Amino acid sequence: MLDNKIIYFFVIVFKLSIFVRLLNYKVFKPIYADIIIEFDAKLKYHFPNLLKVKQYMKISHFNKYIKYCKRKKNFNRIKIKNNFPFLSICICIYNSEKYIENAILSILNQSFQNFEIVIIDDFSNDDSINIIKKYQKKDDRLRIIKHSKNLGIYKSRVDSINNSRGEYILFVDADDMLLNEYLFEILFSYSSIYHYDIIEFLVLYQSDGKNRLVYPPTHILTHIHNYSENVIYQPELSEILFYIPQTRNYSSAICRTLWNKLYKKEIILNSIKYIEKNFDSNSYLNYAEDTILNILNFHFAKNYTNINIHGYMYNVRSDSISRFTNDINKRSVLNSGIYCYLKLLYKYIKEFDIDRNLLYLELELFNKQILFLKMNDPEFFENNMSKIFKEIFNDDKASLFFKNYIKNITK
């Protein structure tokens, strides 16, 4: 009798399971399928190049990105909402009529459209503004801020950041251009899922028609014990920009420039606050301003990663202010720029008690510029640079080797 009841129970369970399966197949599955189709249609509408982007991502990351996109019911984030874009592109121009059009087109051609372009005109006297206004009429995401006098690259960068509305910042120099039309979408995918503070991508240097690719320095970073899955965390992150290979081959070091990285805006704002708090004459910071800003950015950031995307074309120009020059006006800017840079850097290293030998590596890196300054403007060197070197020489935490270097360079 008991056995019959057990058999009867299992028969009922079996029939119910068949009924549920049929119900699911006939009723719920079409509804579920409609939902999937609706999601895929939205993805196709907002991410028309999703499959093309896939080739630039690891499969595991691409799958996470798909899930992230499907999970977001409101896809309007892909377009600018409430005047607050995901990304602000900051461009500083000064007499850039030869190059600026290519820079703007490389940005506007991006598949990802949730961005604005903030252009600071540092008192140009050529046709740059008219070229920009031509594109501004077609696209209101371009905004132009004009200086009433020439303030230099550092002030221009600060103004571009202060006038930006994006959550993230990306710098593009007026004479450079972006290489990959999916760059913004790829950066958006990594920042949205992993919330990185700084993301670096590949650079192609162009000089005299020749290209040289600069890769992210994974082989340099492997000695860092926190370097896992291509990510660096604090405290190593604060010192990573000081690791300069003896070969001076910049394809082997983290690129110190601002323009091949995506930054959280709050990180850069913290760096600017530090500079303005500790140095009044920041208008003279027109040499290596990207290096000092990046050293501070890497200090205030929580994490950093690099991705294997060819994203940026850097045009090496012979008339750059950083080149050695006999032009007395440019030389004056160069001298004051090196002085301001070293003064700020030493203050930063002292305040956060960073290894003084890292400063020695920095001085060695700028050795040619310092000697050039000493030879061509001995009065400026004596009145300004010597004071910094004297302070470093008297620093108890500076090594004897470091002090001997200072002694040799000042005699």
C-alpha atoms as one frame of an Amber mdcrd trajectory, in Angstrom:
protein
   0.000   0.000   0.000   2.814   2.374   0.924   4.722   1.460  -2.205   1.723
   2.385  -4.383   1.493   5.813  -2.740   5.190   6.472  -3.365   4.844   5.438
  -7.005   1.737   7.614  -7.355   3.637  10.588  -5.845   6.504  10.277  -8.305
   4.070   9.965 -11.228   2.413  13.232 -10.194   5.801  14.949  -9.820   6.805
  13.705 -13.264   3.590  14.979 -14.851   3.967  18.348 -13.129   7.537  18.692
 -14.406   6.339  17.982 -17.959   3.557  20.544 -17.533   6.003  23.207 -16.260
   8.348  22.527 -19.168   5.531  22.854 -21.679   4.321  26.023 -19.975   7.823
  27.475 -20.066   8.249  26.531 -23.722   4.825  27.783 -24.851   4.365  30.851
 -22.616   7.484  32.083 -20.809  10.145  31.355 -23.399   8.646  33.636 -26.091
   8.349  36.439 -23.519  11.927  35.859 -22.362  13.054  35.741 -25.989  11.315
  39.067 -26.647  13.174  40.605 -23.707  16.512  39.315 -25.044  15.686  40.608
 -28.528  14.754  43.990 -27.028  18.047  44.179 -25.138  20.026  43.128 -28.219
  18.184  45.723 -30.298  19.103  48.419 -27.776  22.698  47.221 -27.744  22.784
  47.252 -31.517  21.342  50.775 -31.564  23.627  52.265 -28.922  26.687  50.089
 -29.620  26.565  49.522 -33.393  30.233  48.533 -33.508  30.197  46.182 -30.535
  31.491  43.171 -32.454  34.237  45.279 -34.013  35.281  46.482 -30.560  35.498
  42.849 -29.421  38.784  42.336 -31.293  40.477  44.885 -28.990  39.329  43.272
 -25.730  40.043  40.077 -23.866  37.094  37.671 -24.097  36.552  37.738 -20.327
  36.410  41.547 -20.323  34.165  41.682 -23.394  31.656  39.322 -21.735  31.634
  41.504 -18.616  31.038  44.561 -20.776  28.080  42.903 -22.521  26.554  42.027
 -19.136  27.159  45.585 -17.938  25.396  47.031 -21.003  22.409  44.676 -20.629
  22.157  45.372 -16.922  21.787  49.116 -17.504  18.120  49.752 -18.268  18.823
  53.374 -19.200  21.090  53.476 -22.226  21.086  57.265 -22.384  24.442  57.294
 -20.645  25.905  56.567 -24.047  24.729  60.036 -25.030  25.333  63.214 -23.066
  22.718  63.541 -20.339  21.962  66.702 -18.335  25.050  68.391 -19.834  27.385
  66.056 -17.931  29.281  63.797 -20.348  31.282  60.748 -19.369  34.447  62.144
 -20.957  35.981  65.597 -21.492  38.629  65.969 -24.203  40.951  68.854 -23.295
  42.902  70.555 -26.092  45.185  73.587 -25.679  46.039  75.475 -28.849  48.443
  78.207 -29.829  48.795  78.941 -33.559  47.808  75.395 -34.478  46.078  75.982
 -37.820  48.212  73.337 -39.586  47.190  70.507 -37.259  43.988  71.227 -35.324
  41.557  69.973 -37.983  43.072  66.461 -37.977  42.938  66.393 -34.173  39.244
  67.373 -34.081  38.245  64.911 -36.827  40.006  62.021 -35.073  37.888  62.786
 -31.967  34.546  63.329 -33.704  34.980  60.049 -35.627  34.944  58.015 -32.401
  32.222  55.330 -32.212  31.503  56.326 -28.591  29.770  59.717 -28.514  29.312
  60.571 -24.824  31.995  63.263 -24.705  32.647  66.984 -24.981  35.657  68.821
 -26.426  37.041  71.732 -24.390  39.452  73.876 -26.407  41.584  76.581 -24.795
  42.946  79.146 -27.242  46.065  80.639 -25.652  45.893  83.932 -27.605  46.559
  82.532 -31.089  47.080  84.956 -33.967  46.528  82.551 -36.864  43.391  80.916
 -38.343  43.026  78.205 -35.656  39.828  79.641 -34.144  38.022  79.909 -37.481
  38.801  76.266 -38.247  37.404  75.211 -34.863  34.280  77.378 -35.219  33.517
  75.643 -38.514  33.151  72.355 -36.597  31.479  74.016 -33.617  28.568  75.073
 -35.857  27.973  71.405 -36.721  28.553  69.966 -33.249  27.674  71.819 -30.034
  29.879  69.489 -27.977  32.832  71.712 -28.952  33.416  74.560 -26.517  36.048
  77.286 -26.959  37.587  79.392 -24.175  39.846  82.228 -25.361  42.666  83.791
 -23.342  43.096  87.560 -23.591  46.874  87.065 -23.446  49.334  84.203 -23.771
  49.474  82.336 -20.416  51.425  79.222 -21.396  50.667  75.515 -21.474  50.233
  74.918 -17.736  47.623  77.657 -17.230  45.867  76.520 -20.406  45.660  72.925
 -19.152  44.297  74.082 -15.794  41.646  76.214 -17.513  40.605  73.293 -19.720
  40.163  71.059 -16.668  38.297  73.694 -14.663  35.897  74.258 -17.579  35.301
  70.551 -18.210  32.122  68.737 -17.100  33.121  65.112 -17.651  33.720  62.432
 -15.071  36.957  61.518 -16.847  39.598  63.630 -18.625  41.632  62.840 -21.723
  44.226  65.262 -23.146  44.933  65.643 -26.852  47.640  68.008 -28.098  46.584
  70.214 -31.002  49.240  68.795 -33.349  48.481  65.140 -32.537  45.552  62.833
 -33.310  43.784  59.692 -32.113  44.448  56.459 -33.999  41.694  54.044 -33.022
  38.046  54.989 -33.655  36.930  52.654 -30.828  39.351  54.078 -28.230  36.712
  55.973 -26.190  34.360  52.994 -26.076  37.169  50.687 -24.938  38.227  53.162
 -22.231  34.582  53.512 -21.168  34.284  49.734 -20.814  37.325  49.444 -18.524
  36.527  52.485 -16.400  32.840  51.537 -15.962  33.495  47.950 -14.916  36.749
  48.242 -12.921  36.670  51.950 -11.921  40.352  52.554 -12.657  41.752  55.992
 -11.779  44.317  56.004 -14.610  44.284  53.953 -17.831  47.267  54.156 -20.187
  47.245  53.128 -23.871  49.802  52.827 -26.674  51.455  55.744 -28.461  52.878
  56.008 -31.966  55.610  58.642 -32.225  55.926  60.260 -35.658  59.065  62.172
 -36.603  60.208  63.013 -40.155  57.714  60.523 -41.581  59.020  57.670 -39.421
  56.936  55.944 -36.747  58.086  54.401 -33.464  55.659  52.475 -31.296  55.886
  52.884 -27.514  54.426  49.982 -25.554  53.127  49.868 -21.977  56.019  48.789
 -19.758  54.782  45.414 -18.511  58.324  44.007 -18.417  59.458  46.942 -16.234
  56.526  46.558 -13.847  56.754  42.829 -13.156  59.150  43.373 -10.220  56.433
  45.198  -8.265  54.832  42.773  -5.823  51.389  44.409  -6.149  51.482  44.207
  -9.947  48.819  41.637 -10.716  46.461  41.425 -13.674  48.058  44.534 -15.188
  47.133  46.770 -12.236  49.388  48.783  -9.871  48.158  49.995  -6.488  49.569
  52.262  -3.801  52.172  52.663  -2.357  54.174  51.499  -5.409  52.105  53.690
  -7.710  53.521  56.892  -6.160  57.071  55.986  -7.188  56.525  54.144 -10.462
  57.192  57.178 -12.704  60.712  57.422 -11.270  61.729  54.024 -12.642  63.780
  55.147 -15.639  65.848  52.463 -17.427  69.569  53.127 -17.768  69.217  52.882
 -21.563  66.923  55.966 -21.553  64.774  54.009 -23.998  61.328  55.459 -23.333
  59.624  52.438 -24.868  60.755  50.693 -21.678  59.315  53.156 -19.143  55.878
  54.417 -18.231  55.183  57.371 -20.491  55.196  60.496 -18.314  53.068  62.514
 -20.696  49.430  63.432 -20.042  48.050  62.687 -23.490  48.073  58.876 -23.608
  46.051  58.304 -20.444  42.493  58.490 -19.208  42.183  60.139 -15.776  39.448
  60.483 -13.226  38.906  64.223 -13.062  39.092  64.389  -9.258  42.650  62.994
  -9.387  43.894  65.855 -11.584  42.029  68.442  -9.503  43.879  67.199  -6.402
  47.198  67.574  -8.246  46.381  71.133  -9.309  45.382  72.039  -5.739  48.754
  70.740  -4.503  50.676  72.830  -7.058  48.705  75.990  -6.339  49.078  75.499
  -2.600  52.836  75.019  -2.727  53.934  77.248  -5.562  52.670  80.764  -6.293
  54.353  81.378  -9.629  52.800  78.405 -11.429  52.386  80.502 -14.612  56.079
  79.764 -15.254  55.548  76.024 -15.100  55.842  75.628 -18.865  58.512  72.952
 -18.994  57.866  69.341 -17.933  54.468  70.455 -16.595  53.010  67.140 -17.746
  55.677  65.244 -15.784  55.070  67.049 -12.484  51.298  66.779 -12.947  51.623
  63.066 -13.658  53.884  62.447 -10.670  51.161  64.038  -8.528  48.371  62.229
 -10.411  50.049  58.903  -9.722  50.413  59.912  -6.077  46.716  60.750  -5.611
  45.384  57.843  -7.705  44.443  54.539  -6.058  45.204  52.346  -9.062  46.611
  52.284 -12.586  46.421  49.918 -15.549  47.527  49.832 -19.190  45.769  48.376
 -22.211  47.140  47.058 -25.480  45.402  49.580 -27.760  47.182  51.747 -30.349
  45.345  54.915 -29.402  47.479  58.011 -30.009  49.709  59.541 -32.689  52.306
  61.952 -31.266  53.840  64.364 -33.742  57.459  65.204 -32.790  58.079  68.826
 -33.780  61.461  70.498 -34.052  60.084  73.854 -32.787  58.947  72.435 -29.442
  59.846  74.532 -26.391  61.522  71.484 -24.833  64.172  71.369 -27.593  67.504
  73.080 -26.896  67.381  76.531 -28.443  69.399  79.701 -28.930  66.231  81.810
 -29.054  66.594  84.024 -25.963  62.827  84.160 -25.241  62.347  80.409 -25.501
  65.515  79.846 -23.473  64.152  82.067 -20.708  60.935  79.999 -20.573  62.993
  76.796 -20.592  65.212  77.985 -17.720  62.348  79.118 -15.495  60.424  75.940
 -16.395  63.246  73.629 -15.273  63.678  75.649 -12.084  59.964  75.538 -11.220
  59.777  71.847 -12.018  62.721  70.867  -9.783  61.544  73.154  -6.975  58.085
  71.580  -6.940  59.458  68.075  -7.292  61.857  68.421  -4.370  59.102  69.901
  -2.184  56.859  66.951  -3.045  59.580  64.375  -2.320  60.372  65.994   1.032
  56.741  66.388   2.121  55.818  62.767   1.426  59.231  61.456   2.532  60.020
  59.727  -0.748  63.443  58.174  -1.307  65.845  61.027  -2.181  67.714  58.795
  -4.596  64.676  58.917  -6.850  65.302  62.652  -7.140  68.880  61.860  -8.133
  67.543  59.751 -11.021  65.400  62.711 -12.015  68.317  65.137 -11.991  70.369
  62.691 -14.008  67.549  62.461 -16.523  67.554  66.273 -16.922  71.346  66.505
 -16.751  71.759  67.872 -20.298  69.094  70.518 -19.815  70.617  71.611 -16.483
  74.124  71.885 -17.955  72.717  73.738 -20.960  71.017  76.171 -18.583  74.219
  76.615 -16.575  76.308  77.396 -19.665  73.834  79.737 -21.381  72.383  81.582
 -18.406  74.912  81.399 -15.528  73.289  84.311 -13.672  69.893  82.622 -13.553
  71.553  79.341 -12.569  73.441  80.968  -9.720  70.459  82.945  -8.371  67.879
  80.165  -8.592  69.076  76.634  -9.335  71.975  76.799  -6.901  69.543  77.429
  -4.034  67.687  74.197  -4.774  70.901  72.222  -5.066  72.183  73.689  -1.791
  68.972  72.647  -0.025  69.254  69.110  -1.428  72.940  68.954  -0.464  72.072
  69.815   3.147  69.283  67.219   3.272  70.192  64.561   5.869  68.358  61.896
   3.871  70.351  62.506   0.681  73.034  59.879   0.100  76.752  60.710  -0.167
  76.649  59.617  -3.799  73.825  62.082  -4.421  75.725  64.892  -2.674  78.804
  64.274  -4.805  76.640  64.591  -7.897  75.319  67.954  -6.634  78.859  69.101
  -5.879  80.023  68.273  -9.402  77.112  69.927 -11.172  77.380  73.206  -9.194
  81.124  73.739  -9.275
